[in-house]
């Protein structure tokens, strides 16, 4: 039986996983996810060894259910791949702070250090670390690797990382970190394979999903990102506010009597598309809704996206290509059309028919900027990093 490489990718409301054969080619054996953690969680998986399956998990799998979700994945793994040994487990860790710039083998000391960063990524870091603990308990003798979403952005110029605060805060680590780095790294490699010349140019990549951000790249390296100190900044998201005047927070504290916990819940859990629409965080639901508030939410998302594309293009001194990825970027043609309308002034013109069928190239032949839709694969990036680090 082949040795296996397992990847775990914990999000705020989901847990993705993949199983690869642990060799140089890293063939994918299975991929799946547990969705809707905190409500009616479902387990779905596509495997080369059996037909696709989906099942509802226990109804009491609540908001703290990431450990139970990992347990469900490990139970499935032991059932379907009985007799195979796990050679390594690779984990997505959202925040690596200043120090963690490359994938690292997990130790007790590293795990303790990553605990310090929980306040900077409260929706993700606790679940990432819970997944690590569960996997270490299940496979105590198996090497485990942490891959950091912030690492891809760690070579930004000073002006792209700092806030206009006293320099001592920057030195202490209060700076713009950027996130979705594993996704951006995968897209950078994918673009280099697709068009090496274009990959050397000025590219904005838009990772649009329940969490959303954009990244300016030059020659495949991150130059600037829309996300900042935490994963709240930049674009509006499913339940997160995106860019917000900090004076709003001061007002909520002084005039509404809200404390840090209630403000955190508001900005992380009750804002974004969910807050504006009053209906749902899910773009699929908003697109088919007749509610004016749902249309307002999508219009706001599209408008902020246009602003960020323009701002990142200014950081690059122009734009050669725009790549859309993530669940919304890959599938929501209506949202793409809204976001990229009225962009001819900067050389972006969309082909409506190509956009509607989710083609790889959705820009019009006359467009000066090539617009591409690429499927991201953070799990493959996790597997690749683990295999390279451990020489599998």
C-alpha positions in Angstrom: 0.0 0.0 0.0 1.3 3.5 -0.8 2.4 6.0 1.9 0.1 8.9 2.2 0.5 12.7 2.6 -2.5 14.3 4.2 -3.3 18.1 4.0 -5.6 20.0 6.4 -6.9 23.4 5.5 -9.1 24.9 8.2 -11.3 27.9 7.4 -13.7 29.9 9.5 -16.6 27.7 8.6 -15.1 24.8 6.7 -12.3 22.3 6.8 -10.8 21.1 3.5 -8.5 18.1 3.2 -6.7 16.2 0.6 -4.8 12.9 0.4 -1.8 12.4 -1.9 0.4 9.5 -2.6 3.7 10.5 -1.0 6.1 10.4 -3.9 7.7 12.8 -6.3 4.6 13.2 -8.5 2.2 13.7 -5.6 -0.8 12.0 -7.3 -4.1 13.1 -5.7 -6.0 10.2 -4.2 -8.9 12.0 -2.6 -10.1 15.5 -1.7 -13.0 16.7 0.3 -14.4 19.2 2.8 -16.6 19.6 5.8 -18.8 22.6 5.2 -21.2 24.7 7.3 -19.4 24.2 10.6 -21.5 25.8 13.3 -24.8 24.9 11.7 -25.7 21.8 9.6 -22.2 20.4 8.8 -21.8 18.1 5.8 -18.9 15.8 4.9 -18.2 15.4 1.2 -15.3 13.6 -0.5 -14.2 12.7 -4.0 -11.9 9.7 -4.2 -10.2 7.7 -6.9 -11.0 4.6 -4.8 -14.8 5.1 -4.5 -17.7 7.1 -5.9 -18.2 10.7 -4.6 -20.1 10.7 -1.3 -21.7 13.2 1.0 -23.2 12.9 4.5 -24.6 15.1 7.2 -22.5 15.2 10.3 -23.9 15.1 13.8 -26.3 18.0 14.4 -24.5 19.0 17.6 -21.3 19.8 15.6 -21.3 23.4 16.6 -19.0 26.4 16.2 -16.2 24.7 18.1 -16.4 21.6 16.0 -13.1 21.7 14.1 -11.6 19.0 16.4 -14.6 16.8 15.7 -14.3 17.6 12.0 -10.7 16.4 12.0 -11.8 13.3 13.8 -14.4 12.6 11.0 -11.7 13.0 8.4 -9.3 10.7 10.2 -12.1 8.1 10.6 -12.8 8.2 6.9 -9.1 7.9 6.1 -8.7 4.8 8.3 -11.7 3.2 6.7 -10.9 3.9 3.0 -7.1 3.7 3.1 -6.8 0.9 5.8 -3.3 -0.5 5.7 -1.7 2.6 4.2 0.7 4.5 6.4 0.7 8.3 6.7 4.1 9.7 5.8 3.3 13.3 6.7 0.6 15.8 7.5 0.8 19.4 6.1 -1.3 22.1 7.7 -2.3 25.6 6.5 -1.6 28.1 9.2 -3.1 31.5 8.5 -0.7 33.7 10.5 3.0 33.2 10.8 3.8 36.7 12.1 7.2 38.3 11.4 9.4 35.3 12.1 7.9 32.4 10.1 8.8 32.9 6.5 9.0 29.4 5.2 7.2 26.1 5.8 8.4 24.5 9.0 8.3 21.2 10.8 5.9 21.4 13.7 7.3 21.1 17.2 5.9 21.9 20.7 7.9 25.2 20.6 6.5 26.2 17.2 3.0 25.4 18.3 3.3 27.5 21.4 4.8 30.4 19.4 1.8 30.3 17.0 -0.6 30.5 19.9 0.6 34.1 20.4 -0.8 35.0 17.0 -4.3 33.9 17.7 -5.6 37.5 18.4 -4.4 38.4 14.9 -6.5 35.8 13.1 -9.2 34.8 15.6 -11.4 33.2 12.9 -8.7 30.9 11.6 -5.7 30.4 13.8 -7.5 28.6 16.7 -8.9 26.1 14.1 -5.6 25.7 12.4 -3.9 24.9 15.7 -6.8 22.6 16.7 -6.3 20.7 13.5 -2.6 20.4 14.2 -3.2 19.0 17.7 -5.8 16.5 16.5 -3.5 15.2 13.8 -0.5 15.0 16.1 -2.6 13.0 18.6 -3.7 10.7 15.8 -0.3 10.3 14.3 2.2 11.0 17.1 5.2 9.6 15.2 4.4 11.3 11.8 6.2 14.5 10.8 3.9 17.4 10.5 4.5 20.7 8.6 3.1 24.2 9.0 2.7 26.3 5.9 2.0 30.0 6.5 -0.4 32.1 4.6 1.5 35.3 5.5 4.9 34.1 4.3 4.3 34.9 0.6 3.9 38.6 1.4 6.9 39.0 3.7 9.2 40.8 1.2 6.9 43.8 0.6 8.5 47.2 0.5 8.2 49.2 3.7 5.5 51.5 2.4 3.3 48.5 1.6 3.6 47.0 5.1 3.5 50.0 7.4 0.7 52.0 9.0 1.0 55.7 9.7 1.7 55.1 13.4 4.8 55.7 15.5 7.6 53.5 14.1 7.9 51.6 17.4 4.5 49.9 16.6 5.9 48.6 13.3 9.0 47.3 15.0 6.7 45.5 17.5 4.9 43.7 14.6 1.9 46.0 14.1 2.1 46.0 10.3 0.3 44.8 7.2 0.9 41.1 6.8 -1.4 40.0 3.9 -3.1 36.6 3.7 -4.2 33.9 1.2 -0.5 33.5 0.5 -0.7 29.7 -0.3 -3.4 30.5 -2.9 -1.4 33.3 -4.4 1.8 31.1 -4.5 -0.1 28.4 -6.3 -1.5 30.9 -8.9 2.0 32.4 -9.4 3.3 29.0 -10.3 0.3 28.2 -12.4 0.6 31.4 -14.3 4.3 30.8 -14.9 3.5 27.4 -16.4 0.7 28.9 -18.5 2.5 31.9 -19.8 6.1 32.5 -18.5 6.3 35.9 -20.1 3.0 37.2 -18.7 4.0 35.8 -15.3 7.1 38.1 -15.3 4.8 41.2 -15.7 2.5 43.2 -13.6 -0.3 41.0 -12.3 -3.2 41.4 -9.9 -4.6 38.2 -8.5 -8.1 38.4 -6.9 -8.8 35.6 -4.4 -12.6 36.0 -4.1 -14.4 33.7 -1.7 -16.0 33.8 1.7 -12.7 35.4 2.6 -11.5 37.7 -0.1 -8.4 39.7 -0.9 -6.3 40.8 -3.8 -2.5 40.7 -4.4 -0.3 42.8 -6.7 2.6 40.6 -8.1 5.6 41.5 -10.2 7.6 38.5 -11.6 5.6 36.2 -9.4 6.4 38.0 -6.1 4.0 39.8 -3.9 4.3 43.6 -4.0 1.2 44.6 -2.1 -2.0 43.1 -0.6 -5.4 44.4 0.3 -5.4 42.6 3.6 -3.5 44.1 6.6 -2.7 43.4 10.2 -5.6 41.0 10.4 -7.9 39.3 7.8 -10.5 42.0 8.3 -9.0 44.6 6.0 -9.6 45.3 2.3 -12.5 43.8 0.4 -15.8 43.1 2.1 -16.2 39.3 2.6 -18.9 36.8 3.6 -19.2 37.9 7.2 -16.3 40.3 7.5 -16.5 44.1 7.0 -13.3 44.8 4.9 -12.0 48.3 4.9 -13.5 50.4 7.7 -12.8 53.8 9.1 -11.3 53.1 12.6 -13.4 56.0 13.8 -16.4 53.7 13.5 -14.8 51.4 16.1 -14.2 54.4 18.5 -17.8 55.5 18.0 -19.1 52.1 18.8 -17.1 52.0 22.0 -17.8 55.5 23.2 -21.4 56.0 22.0 -22.8 52.4 21.9 -21.0 51.0 24.8 -19.7 48.0 22.9 -16.7 46.1 24.3 -14.0 44.4 22.3 -15.8 41.0 22.2 -19.0 42.5 20.8 -17.1 44.6 18.3 -15.1 41.6 17.2 -18.3 39.6 16.7 -19.8 42.4 14.7 -16.8 42.9 12.4 -15.9 39.2 11.9 -19.3 37.5 12.1 -22.1 39.9 11.4 -20.8 42.2 8.7 -19.8 41.9 5.0 -22.3 40.4 2.6 -24.3 38.9 5.4 -24.6 42.2 7.2 -25.5 44.4 4.1 -27.9 41.9 2.7 -29.5 40.8 5.9 -29.9 37.5 4.2 -26.8 35.4 3.7 -23.0 35.4 3.4 -23.3 33.1 0.4 -23.0 34.7 -3.0 -24.9 31.8 -4.6 -27.9 32.8 -2.5 -27.6 36.5 -3.1 -27.4 36.1 -6.9 -30.8 34.4 -7.1 -32.5 36.6 -4.5 -35.0 39.2 -5.5 -34.2 41.2 -2.4 -32.9 44.8 -3.1 -30.6 44.4 -0.1 -29.0 41.3 -1.7 -28.4 43.4 -4.9 -26.9 46.2 -2.8 -24.5 43.7 -1.1 -23.3 42.4 -4.5 -23.0 45.9 -5.9 -20.9 47.0 -2.9 -18.6 43.9 -3.2 -18.1 44.7 -6.9 -17.5 48.4 -6.3 -14.9 47.7 -3.7 -13.2 45.2 -6.0 -12.9 47.8 -8.7 -11.3 50.2 -6.3 -8.8 47.7 -5.1 -7.8 46.6 -8.6 -7.2 50.2 -9.5 -5.1 50.8 -6.4 -3.0 47.7 -6.8 -2.4 48.6 -10.5 -1.1 51.9 -9.3 1.3 50.1 -7.0 2.6 48.1 -10.0 2.8 51.1 -12.3 0.3 49.5 -14.7 -1.4 46.2 -15.3 -0.7 43.3 -17.7 -3.0 40.6 -16.4 -5.8 40.1 -13.9 -6.4 36.6 -12.5 -9.6 35.7 -10.7 -9.7 32.7 -8.3 -11.4 31.4 -5.2 -15.0 30.2 -5.1 -16.5 33.5 -6.3 -13.7 34.3 -8.7 -13.9 30.9 -10.4 -17.7 30.4 -10.5 -19.7 33.6 -10.1 -19.8 35.0 -13.6 -22.5 37.6 -12.6 -20.2 39.0 -9.9 -17.2 39.0 -12.2 -19.2 40.9 -14.8 -20.3 43.5 -12.2 -16.8 44.0 -10.8 -15.1 44.4 -14.1 -17.7 46.6 -15.8 -16.7 50.1 -16.7 -13.0 49.2 -16.5 -12.1 49.9 -20.2 -10.3 53.0 -19.1 -7.5 50.8 -17.7 -7.5 48.4 -20.5 -9.9 45.7 -19.1 -12.7 44.5 -21.4 -14.6 41.3 -20.8 -16.0 38.9 -23.3 -19.5 38.3 -22.0 -19.9 34.8 -23.6 -16.5 33.6 -22.3 -17.3 35.0 -18.9 -20.6 33.2 -18.8 -19.1 29.8 -19.5 -16.3 30.3 -17.0 -13.6 30.1 -19.7 -9.9 30.3 -18.7 -9.6 33.6 -20.7 -12.6 35.9 -20.2 -11.1 39.1 -21.6 -12.2 40.3 -25.0 -9.5 39.9 -27.8 -9.3 43.7 -27.9 -8.6 44.0 -24.1 -5.2 45.4 -23.3 -5.2 43.5 -20.0 -5.6 39.8 -20.2 -8.2 38.5 -17.7 -7.9 34.9 -16.6 -9.9 32.6 -14.4 -7.7 30.0 -12.6 -8.8 27.4 -10.1 -6.6 27.7 -7.0 -5.4 24.7 -5.1 -4.0 25.5 -1.7 -4.0 21.8 -0.8 -1.6 21.0 -3.6 0.6 23.8 -2.3 0.5 22.3 1.2 1.5 18.9 -0.2 4.3 20.4 -2.3 5.8 22.3 0.6 5.7 19.2 2.9 7.2 17.0 0.2 10.0 19.5 -0.5 10.8 20.1 3.2 10.8 16.4 4.2 12.3 15.1 0.9 9.5 12.6 0.4 
